[in-house]
Amino acid sequence: MSPFVVPTAIRHAERHDHVDLYLPDEAGPRPAVIFVHGPVLEGTEPSPRGWPIFQSYASIVAARGVVGVTVDHRLHGFTDYPQAVEDVAAAVELVRADPRVDADRVVLWFFSGGSPMSADYLREPPEWLRCLTLTYPILALPEDLVGKRFQPVEAVASAGGLPILLTRVGLERAEIAATVEAFVAAAEASGAKLEIIDVPDGQHSFDILDHTDQSREAVERAVATVLAHLV
């Protein structure tokens, strides 16, 4: 429940089952950004869509003319990735079916341990996906725990021309940083369309922990880049 690093006026959320929509003032259909959180303990209250970080991200994009979407998915441990990615896919279907949303202009924005779910979208990028965004992500997991499906490091070779935006923190934990380095190397080797925002003095969850100009600039640059892909 830590405050977001960018002071933000939280907008009203329209609730649909496990999905919240933050609607812009402009009439639709409008593009959408779907924010995908990392793992949380089962029964956590409030759930991630009630956290200031995701309410703020969704409100920021809504204030700039894009539908912001937060999702509560069932990722509680390593064995839960299959059901969690189904929750994300259901959220995508719900959002794209809404007449206020432009179904052909959607961004998926993954955070932390939610990022392994990006592998499906890297492996076979759908036409409606205009950008895939990763913020302080974990990009590889032990195969004996999750199998080969949820491995973005391997999947990125199939991303083709899909724009990928990675926000990388300089004070990341070594075991997570190693997965990011492997992902960047794999993306470069395959010619993936990767853009990196570096936060040299940032730690994991810098956007709620490090209240600095560097953090605010990184968030603003990430939002601006994502919105540019939706225009």
C-alpha positions as CSV (number, residue, x, y, z in Angstrom):
1,M,0.0,0.0,0.0
2,S,3.0,2.3,-0.4
3,P,2.3,5.5,-2.3
4,F,3.1,5.8,-6.0
5,V,6.2,7.9,-6.9
6,V,4.2,10.1,-9.3
7,P,1.4,12.1,-7.5
8,T,-1.7,11.0,-9.2
9,A,-5.4,11.8,-8.9
10,I,-7.1,8.4,-8.7
11,R,-10.0,8.1,-11.0
12,H,-13.2,6.1,-10.5
13,A,-12.9,2.4,-11.4
14,E,-15.7,0.5,-13.1
15,R,-15.7,-3.0,-11.7
16,H,-16.3,-6.1,-13.8
17,D,-15.7,-9.4,-11.9
18,H,-11.9,-9.6,-11.5
19,V,-11.3,-6.6,-13.8
20,D,-11.4,-2.8,-13.1
21,L,-11.7,-0.3,-16.0
22,Y,-10.5,3.3,-15.6
23,L,-12.2,5.1,-18.4
24,P,-11.0,8.3,-20.1
25,D,-13.1,11.4,-20.6
26,E,-12.9,11.0,-24.4
27,A,-15.6,9.0,-26.1
28,G,-14.7,5.6,-27.3
29,P,-13.6,3.4,-28.7
30,R,-10.2,4.1,-27.1
31,P,-7.0,2.0,-26.8
32,A,-6.4,0.1,-23.6
33,V,-3.5,-0.7,-21.4
34,I,-3.8,-3.8,-19.2
35,F,-1.6,-3.9,-16.1
36,V,-0.6,-7.4,-14.8
37,H,0.7,-7.7,-11.2
38,G,3.1,-10.2,-9.8
39,P,2.3,-13.1,-7.3
40,V,0.5,-12.3,-4.0
41,L,-0.5,-14.5,-1.1
42,E,-4.0,-16.0,-1.5
43,G,-6.5,-13.9,0.4
44,T,-4.5,-10.7,0.4
45,E,-6.7,-7.7,1.1
46,P,-6.9,-5.4,-0.5
47,S,-6.1,-7.3,-3.7
48,P,-3.7,-5.7,-6.2
49,R,-6.3,-3.8,-8.0
50,G,-6.8,-1.9,-4.8
51,W,-3.2,-1.0,-4.4
52,P,-2.1,2.6,-5.1
53,I,0.5,1.6,-7.6
54,F,-2.0,0.0,-10.0
55,Q,-4.7,2.5,-9.4
56,S,-2.2,5.2,-10.2
57,Y,-0.9,3.6,-13.4
58,A,-4.4,3.0,-14.6
59,S,-5.5,6.5,-13.7
60,I,-2.5,8.1,-15.4
61,V,-3.2,6.5,-18.8
62,A,-7.0,7.2,-18.4
63,A,-6.2,10.8,-17.9
64,R,-4.3,10.8,-21.2
65,G,-7.2,9.3,-23.2
66,V,-6.6,5.5,-22.8
67,V,-8.6,2.9,-21.0
68,G,-6.6,1.7,-17.9
69,V,-7.2,-1.8,-16.8
70,T,-6.3,-3.6,-13.6
71,V,-6.7,-7.4,-13.1
72,D,-6.8,-9.6,-10.1
73,H,-5.4,-13.0,-11.2
74,R,-4.7,-16.1,-9.2
75,L,-0.9,-16.2,-9.1
76,H,0.0,-17.3,-5.6
77,G,2.9,-19.6,-6.3
78,F,4.9,-21.4,-9.0
79,T,2.2,-23.9,-9.7
80,D,-0.4,-21.2,-10.4
81,Y,1.0,-19.7,-13.6
82,P,-1.4,-21.7,-15.9
83,Q,-4.5,-20.5,-14.1
84,A,-3.2,-17.0,-13.7
85,V,-2.5,-16.7,-17.4
86,E,-6.0,-17.9,-18.1
87,D,-7.3,-15.1,-15.9
88,V,-5.2,-12.6,-17.9
89,A,-6.5,-14.0,-21.2
90,A,-10.1,-13.7,-19.9
91,A,-9.4,-10.1,-18.9
92,V,-8.1,-9.4,-22.4
93,E,-11.3,-10.9,-23.9
94,L,-13.5,-8.8,-21.6
95,V,-11.7,-5.6,-22.4
96,R,-11.5,-6.1,-26.1
97,A,-15.2,-6.9,-26.2
98,D,-16.2,-3.7,-24.5
99,P,-17.6,-1.2,-27.1
100,R,-15.7,1.6,-25.4
101,V,-12.4,-0.1,-26.3
102,D,-10.6,-0.2,-29.6
103,A,-10.0,-4.0,-29.8
104,D,-7.1,-3.6,-32.2
105,R,-5.0,-1.3,-30.0
106,V,-4.1,-2.9,-26.7
107,V,-0.9,-3.0,-24.5
108,L,-0.1,-5.6,-21.9
109,W,2.1,-4.3,-19.1
110,F,3.7,-6.9,-16.8
111,F,5.3,-6.4,-13.5
112,S,7.8,-8.4,-11.5
113,G,6.8,-12.1,-11.1
114,G,3.8,-11.6,-13.4
115,S,6.2,-11.2,-16.3
116,P,6.7,-15.0,-17.0
117,M,3.1,-14.8,-18.3
118,S,4.3,-12.6,-21.1
119,A,5.9,-15.7,-22.8
120,D,2.7,-16.7,-24.5
121,Y,2.3,-13.2,-26.1
122,L,6.0,-13.1,-27.1
123,R,5.9,-16.5,-28.6
124,E,2.8,-15.8,-30.8
125,P,2.1,-12.0,-30.7
126,P,-1.5,-11.3,-31.5
127,E,-2.3,-8.5,-34.1
128,W,-4.1,-6.4,-31.5
129,L,-1.0,-6.2,-29.2
130,R,0.7,-2.9,-30.0
131,C,3.4,-3.2,-27.3
132,L,4.4,-5.6,-24.5
133,T,5.8,-3.8,-21.5
134,L,7.9,-5.3,-18.7
135,T,8.8,-3.4,-15.4
136,Y,11.4,-4.8,-13.1
137,P,10.5,-8.2,-14.5
138,I,11.5,-11.8,-13.7
139,L,12.1,-13.3,-17.1
140,A,13.1,-16.9,-16.4
141,L,12.0,-19.5,-13.9
142,P,13.2,-23.0,-12.9
143,E,11.8,-25.4,-15.6
144,D,11.3,-28.1,-13.0
145,L,8.7,-25.8,-11.3
146,V,7.0,-24.1,-14.2
147,G,8.0,-26.1,-17.3
148,K,9.0,-24.5,-20.7
149,R,5.9,-22.4,-21.3
150,F,6.6,-19.5,-18.9
151,Q,10.1,-18.7,-20.1
152,P,10.2,-15.2,-21.8
153,V,14.0,-15.6,-22.3
154,E,13.3,-18.4,-24.7
155,A,10.0,-17.0,-26.1
156,V,11.4,-13.6,-27.2
157,A,13.1,-15.1,-30.2
158,S,9.7,-15.4,-31.8
159,A,8.5,-11.9,-31.0
160,G,9.2,-10.6,-34.5
161,G,8.3,-6.9,-34.9
162,L,6.4,-6.7,-31.6
163,P,7.6,-3.6,-29.7
164,I,8.9,-4.6,-26.3
165,L,9.6,-2.0,-23.5
166,L,11.7,-3.1,-20.6
167,T,12.3,-1.0,-17.5
168,R,15.4,-2.2,-15.8
169,V,16.6,-1.3,-12.3
170,G,20.2,-0.9,-11.3
171,L,19.8,-2.3,-7.8
172,E,18.0,-5.4,-8.8
173,R,18.6,-8.6,-6.9
174,A,21.3,-10.6,-8.6
175,E,19.2,-13.7,-9.3
176,I,16.5,-11.5,-11.0
177,A,19.1,-9.3,-12.8
178,A,20.6,-12.4,-14.4
179,T,17.2,-13.3,-16.0
180,V,17.0,-9.7,-17.4
181,E,20.5,-9.9,-18.8
182,A,19.7,-13.2,-20.5
183,F,16.5,-11.8,-21.9
184,V,18.2,-8.7,-23.3
185,A,20.9,-11.0,-24.9
186,A,18.3,-13.2,-26.4
187,A,16.3,-10.3,-27.7
188,E,19.3,-8.7,-29.3
189,A,20.4,-12.0,-30.9
190,S,17.0,-12.5,-32.5
191,G,16.6,-8.9,-33.7
192,A,13.6,-8.3,-31.4
193,K,12.3,-4.7,-31.2
194,L,13.4,-4.0,-27.7
195,E,13.6,-0.6,-26.0
196,I,15.2,-0.3,-22.5
197,I,14.6,2.3,-19.8
198,D,17.3,2.1,-17.2
199,V,16.8,3.3,-13.6
200,P,20.4,3.1,-12.4
201,D,19.6,3.9,-8.7
202,G,16.3,2.1,-8.7
203,Q,15.5,-1.1,-6.7
204,H,12.8,-3.7,-7.4
205,S,9.5,-1.8,-7.0
206,F,11.2,1.5,-7.5
207,D,7.9,3.1,-8.5
208,I,6.7,2.8,-4.9
209,L,10.0,2.6,-2.9
210,D,12.3,5.2,-4.5
211,H,10.6,8.6,-4.4
212,T,13.2,10.3,-6.6
213,D,13.3,12.4,-9.8
214,Q,14.9,9.4,-11.5
215,S,12.0,7.2,-10.6
216,R,9.4,9.7,-11.7
217,E,11.2,10.3,-15.0
218,A,11.3,6.5,-15.7
219,V,7.6,6.1,-15.0
220,E,6.7,9.1,-17.2
221,R,9.0,7.9,-20.0
222,A,7.5,4.4,-19.9
223,V,3.9,5.8,-20.0
224,A,4.8,8.1,-22.9
225,T,6.4,5.3,-24.8
226,V,3.5,3.0,-24.3
227,L,0.9,5.6,-25.4
228,A,3.0,6.5,-28.5
229,H,2.6,2.8,-29.6
230,L,-1.2,3.2,-29.3
231,V,-1.6,6.3,-31.4
